[in-house]
Amino acid sequence: MLFLAGLNTEYDIVLPLLIEVVIPYCAGSFRVNSLMINKGAQMGQQDDRQLIYRCDIPVRWGDMDAYGHVNNAMYMRYLEEARVQLLDSMNVGLDPNGLAPVVVDIGCSFIRPVVYPDLLSIQCYSGDLGRSSFMTYYEVFSQQQGGVMVSTGHAKVVWIDHQTQKSVPVPDNVRSLLRL
């Protein structure tokens, strides 16, 4: 028996997650009192985001786990690869001895399971540009599943001086590429 309660209009119910992930991987009957994601906390305000990069990443056989789908930890790698490609497209060097970006917060929500073989398309968005930081948001789509969204993610990127370990302003050339 599936039961949803405690609904609040500030939240979005993630029914695809229930249908595609929870139900197939749970045995017997179970009860979900509430399954909600705060859309604002996950993806920021829609009008504050700007699509700035897209890439495709193949799923490898070794990305899967004992449950027969891509392991949750692999999504952090996929988001990292998309972020590194994004920074490379901006001609940002990742100098561990100079001024360079670091990630100070990261998160991921899983909507549908992914299995090998597949090709994931990742759309990268920027938002919430501050003095020394900006947010990146990610939407992950499965080619094998007809282009449906399988995951979302976010990461806060901060520019730091690796020598002093203190934040520094986001470089002007990067700021202009973020188009915020």
N, C-alpha and C positions, 0 to 999 in steps of 0.2 A: 504494500500500500504506500503510495506516495502522497505526502501532505505538505502543502506550503502554507505558512502562516506568518503573521507579523509583517505584512507587506507595508511598505512606505513609499509614497510617490517620489521621494528623492532618489530612489534606487531603481536599478534595472534588474529584472529577474533573468537569470541566465538559463533559460530552458534548454537551449541546445546542449549545454554542458550536462544537464540531467539526462537528456535523451541519448546523447552520443557517448558520454563518458561514465557517469555514475551508474546508470542502470545496467549497461553491459558488464561492468566490472564488479558489481555487487551480487552476491548470491542470496537467495531467499528474500524475505520481505524486509523493508527498512523504512524509516521515517526521516524526512528532512523537515525540521521545524521552519527554517527559512534559509534560502540560498540567494543572497543578493550581493551585487557589486556596486559600490559607489562609483558611478561613471565619472564624476568629477575628479575623484582621487586617482582613478586609473588612467584616464586619457586627457585630463585637463578640459578646459572649455573648448568645444569644437571650433569656435571662431578665433581662438587664440593660437591654434596650431597651423603650421605651414608645412606642406609636403616638400621635402628638400632632397630626397634621395630614394632610389629603388634599387634592389638587387635580388638575385636569385641564388639560393644556396641548396645544393643537393643533400638529401638525407643519405647517410651512409649506413650500411648494415650494422656496424658497431655502435650506432647511435641508439639502437633499441635496447630495451631491458627485458627482464624475465617475464613481464606482462605482455610482451610482443608488440609494444609501441615505443615511440621515441621517449627516452628517459627525460624527466623534467629538467634535470641539470643541463641537458644538451641545449635547451632553449636559451640559456644564458650565453652559451658559445655562439649560437646563431645571432643573437642580438649583438654580441661583442664583434663578430665578423662584420655585420652590417654597419656598426658604429665605426670600426676601423676603416672600412671602405669609404664611408661618408667622410671621415676626416681626411683620408687620402685624396678624395675628390676635391677637397677644399685646400689641398697642398699644405696640410698641417703635419708637421713633423712630430713624432713621438719621442722627443729627446729626454731621456731620463735624468739628464744633468742640466737642463735648461728650463725654459718656460713651456709648459705643455699641459694638456688636459688630463684629468683623472676622473674616475667615476666614484661618487660618494654615496649614491643610493641607487638601487636597482630593484625591479620587481617584474613579475610575469604572471599573467592569468592564462589558464589553459581552458580552451573552449571545446576542442574536439581532438581525439587521439590522431596521431600521425604514424604511419608505418612505412618501412622501406619496401619498394623504392618510391621516392617522391622528390619533387622539386618544390622548395618553399620560396615564395616571393615575399620579400619583406619591404614594406613601405616605411620610411623614416620621416618623422615629423619633428619640427622644432617648436618650442614654445617657452613662455616664461623666462625671457631673457633678462638677466640681472647684470650687475657690475662685473662679476667674475664667474658667473655660472649661467647655464641654460638647461632646460629640460629637453630630452629627446623622448619621443613616443614611437612605438612600433606596432604595426599590424602585420601579422604573419598569415599568409594564404597558402593553401595546398593545391598544387596543380592536379594531383591524382584525385582529389575530391571536388574537382570542377571549379576551383578558384574560391572556395569558401574560406572564411576566416577561421583559423584554428587556434590562434593565440594573440594576445596583446601584451605589450610590455612598456616599461619606462626606465629611464636612467637620468640621473642628474649629473651633469658634467661640469666640473669646476676647473678653471685654469689656475695652475699654481707655479710658483718658482720652486723647482725641485731642490735648489740649494738651501733656501730659507724655510721651505715647507709652509709657505704662506700663500694665500690666494692673491692673484693679480688680475687686472682687468682682462676681459675677453679681448683678444686682438681686434683692431678695427676691420681688417680684411675678413676675419671670420664673422664678426658682427654683421657686416654688410651682406655676406652670403646667407645668413640666417633669414634675411628678409622679414624681420619682425617690425 
